[in-house]
Amino acid sequence: MRTIANELKAQGLQVINFAAGELDVDTDELVKEGARKAIDGGHNIYTPTLGLPELRKQVAALVTRHAGVAYAHNEVGLTAGAKQALYNAAMVLIDPEDEVIIPAPYWVTFPTQVELAQGRPVFVDTRPHGYQLLASDVQRAITPRTRALILNTPNNPTGAVYGREELAKIAALAIEHDFWVIFDECYASLVRAGHRHKHILAIEPRLKERAVLVNSFSKSHALTGWRLGYVAAPAEVIKAMENLQGHTTSNPSSVAQYAVSHALAHDDGSFIAAINRALDERLRQALAIVADMPEVKVAPPQGAFYLFLDISAHLGRRLGDLVVADVDQFCELALREAQIALVSGAAFGDPSSVRVSYAIAPGDVVEGLHRLRRLLQRLR
Ligand SMILES: Cc1ncc(COP(=O)(O)O)c(C=O)c1O
């Protein structure tokens, strides 16, 4: 898709990229200030593997505030993005043939990491319930080999924010059947107006000894490229992760750590609040256009910055001689015919949908969705 997009751009066509998994804004000025200080202060050497002691304390305080359960500095660790935190979790917790329950649609990396640890992903379909995960469906997926459940709320790709009641029941299942809950809350700071991220530990504090909390500054501070995330878990799990990380990547970027430490010390919440306001407005405009798309279903997202559009009614239709057999083909057609880059739902385990990021320039959101609407109207 990227090759086609580049070809089209070389022909002078304006390609609208709905595929990015990141915010389109510059990082917080506080982060830049902290980075400049770190560079000028000569902080060019290794830090401890799981991060600067001061930052670990700050992160422990942050997690304590969000989870409503006390975390100490030896129960948290800094990683090169949430991705490394998840990878560490997979490697230290999953043995060959262990089963890991993953709600589908899912973020692409989850099943692959489970497979890298030689575990087996077991998918639970959330589509029948507007992408909400039901505890009863989790219960049906549990076997004696169940080792973990990966929860991602707010969700990529669907934008669902899981509700309190189901989270409470899911936490009870994890305690009863003794499996880990890997709680990926990378988008916790990005919730749409009228919604709130619900923390599973705030709902069920007893889950702490079975919980691995994964978060990241990638989205909350718009610094995906700087690579800084974190994990919170029981101290012995963090220790195992330290051993693994010490022999794989060592510490995450020292400059990024100093930068975020400075930002956390001075953060007043205004950076992310402005982003959320802008995203609320973009989503409002986007949903108005989607409402006019023929036979497209959407569950209005409650968090993150994606629209997950069910276009299954259009699969099997034609544009001229071309039959749009599946969603991958639809994405290629959308790029060639309408110069819009979408992400195929097949990558997320849902071959009926496409993912659209609305965290791009407001004009592009509107123009790109109109192009999509016109393309769908041409299919017969
Ligand atoms: C659900 C989810 N988890 C984890 C990540 C990884 O984030 P990071 O950039 O912090 O590694 C992403 C990135 O898009 C994501 O969508």
The ligand as an SDF file (V2000), in Angstrom:
LIG
                    3D

 16 16  0  0  0  0  0  0  0  0999 V2000
   -3.1970   -0.8720   21.5100 C   0  0  0  0  0  0  0  0  0  0  0  0
   -1.7830   -0.4700   21.3670 C   0  0  0  0  0  0  0  0  0  0  0  0
   -0.8850   -0.9440   22.2470 N   0  0  0  0  0  0  0  0  0  0  0  0
    0.4090   -0.6090   22.1640 C   0  0  0  0  0  0  0  0  0  0  0  0
    0.8620    0.2270   21.1700 C   0  0  0  0  0  0  0  0  0  0  0  0
    2.3320    0.5330   21.1100 C   0  0  0  0  0  0  0  0  0  0  0  0
    2.6040    1.7940   21.5690 O   0  0  0  0  0  0  0  0  0  0  0  0
    4.0900    2.3370   21.6840 P   0  0  0  0  0  0  0  0  0  0  0  0
    4.2930    3.2670   20.5320 O   0  0  0  0  0  0  0  0  0  0  0  0
    4.1350    3.0490   22.9870 O   0  0  0  0  0  0  0  0  0  0  0  0
    5.0090    1.1830   21.6350 O   0  0  0  0  0  0  0  0  0  0  0  0
   -0.0260    0.7260   20.2200 C   0  0  0  0  0  0  0  0  0  0  0  0
    0.4640    1.5880   19.1320 C   0  0  0  0  0  0  0  0  0  0  0  0
   -0.2300    1.9550   18.2330 O   0  0  0  0  0  0  0  0  0  0  0  0
   -1.3850    0.3730   20.3250 C   0  0  0  0  0  0  0  0  0  0  0  0
   -2.2780    0.8120   19.4500 O   0  0  0  0  0  0  0  0  0  0  0  0
  1  2  1  0
  2  3  1  0
  2 15  2  0
  3  4  2  0
  4  5  1  0
  5  6  1  0
  5 12  2  0
  6  7  1  0
  7  8  1  0
  8  9  2  0
  8 10  1  0
  8 11  1  0
 12 13  1  0
 12 15  1  0
 13 14  2  0
 15 16  1  0
M  END
$$$$
